[in-house]
């Protein structure tokens, strides 16, 4: 399994190759939350694998892709609890569009592409696509930053494949349809450097506002991570997100939040993988995760997962996850507590 912020592959197809391909994914899961929520809903800041004590589908999608030397397009329709949680604010049939974008290569000698539509986010080292992630569940950083974005993107990839540079105009922070009465675009950038096949370094930014003009608060967000494969068996992802947002319109004071994450993975052979994750999320003023408690959201997390990969397109996974907050932000049998533990099983099949 590999992990990148987004699919940055530029495909050059032979003229004899069919430019249209069909692919898909089905990821079923069962998660048991030891706090036993009566409504079967895991904590509100968890947007993937978020149902307790029931068998469900996290994400199932069918994707059609059209790719030639100068043109590319993707259409992906999806369902699952991931879609229910992350697309709740989108209207109508937009709730089921995982991806819908079209791109044109602007140069016949350079990898310079212009894409427009609903696309994977340029932020983060994880995505909703389970086989691309080292851990079964997503980190707090991934669940609370954009998984997808809608807008226009200009991307340049160097001929040697070592550099990627993108500039984006966006509808907002994980938005398909822009917030009502918001007249301004948001913006993003991304720079990736691959000094070798075993190292990837990424820096992404977001600048904009996701609120109506009457309550406009500017948000500034930075995402930095590195993926390092030390040997064929040992790899590390180290990431750090930092954001700031105005406390009030036209004000000078800002709230900030940050989250460091480290994931260490050991793959003893091609059919087995073990990953351990440590993470921390601090959002004192509740910009992203509101708790209404004195210290806000200050939570540390640990997880360990074991993966069995009987075939290249099949992943059977088990993960134990522990979350501990400074305040009593979790509920257990009608009482507020400071910790949350869960175990999750999943099977993902891609085709």
Secondary structure, 3 states (H helix, E strand, C coil): CCCCCCCCCCCCCCCCCCCEEEEEEEEEEEEEECCCCCCCECCCCCCCCCECCCEEEEEEEEEEEEECCCEEEEEEEEECHHHHHHCCCCCHHHHHEEEEEEEEECCCCCEEEEEEEEEECCCCCCCCCHHHCCCCCCCHHHHCCCCEEEEEEEEEECCCCCEEEEEEEECCCCCCCCCCCCCCCEEEEEEEEEEECCEEEEEEEEEECCCCHHHCCCEEEEEEEEEEECCCCEEEEEEEEEEEEECCCCCCCEEEEEEEEEEEEEEEECCEEEEEEEEEEEECCCCCCCCCCCCCEEEEEEEEEEEEEEECCEEEEEEEEEEEECCCCEEECCEEECEEEEEEEEEEEEC
